[in-house]
């Protein structure tokens, strides 16, 4: 994890995490690697505020899907021009076929 964060810092790149992803993954402070990522200077955790929640709802309606977290991930990636690393590749591409999604083992 440290090596990844170091490489990102060298390139001036950021890690962007939708807050819903944190809620899905976080189970407590014993998750040292996840805590390290979330606390890193290179990491932005993007909150789901009222306007974003409405935009996610519109996106879900347009794609006829229901997963709010996937919707938030797609919205944040679209807004930031970011690529996504996820085990939900098909679901994310259903929300936004133009997303750059890199698969990880689920």
HELIX and SHEET records of a PDB file:
HELIX    1   1 UNK A    2  UNK A   11  1                                  10    
HELIX    2   2 UNK A   19  UNK A   25  1                                   7    
HELIX    3   3 UNK A   32  UNK A   39  1                                   8    
HELIX    4   4 UNK A   50  UNK A   63  1                                  14    
HELIX    5   5 UNK A   68  UNK A   80  1                                  13    
HELIX    6   6 UNK A   89  UNK A   95  1                                   7    
SHEET    1   A 2 UNK A  15  UNK A  18  0                                        
SHEET    2   A 2 UNK A  43  UNK A  46  1                                        
SHEET    1   B 2 UNK A  84  UNK A  86  0                                        
SHEET    2   B 2 UNK A 101  UNK A 103  1                                        
END                                                                             
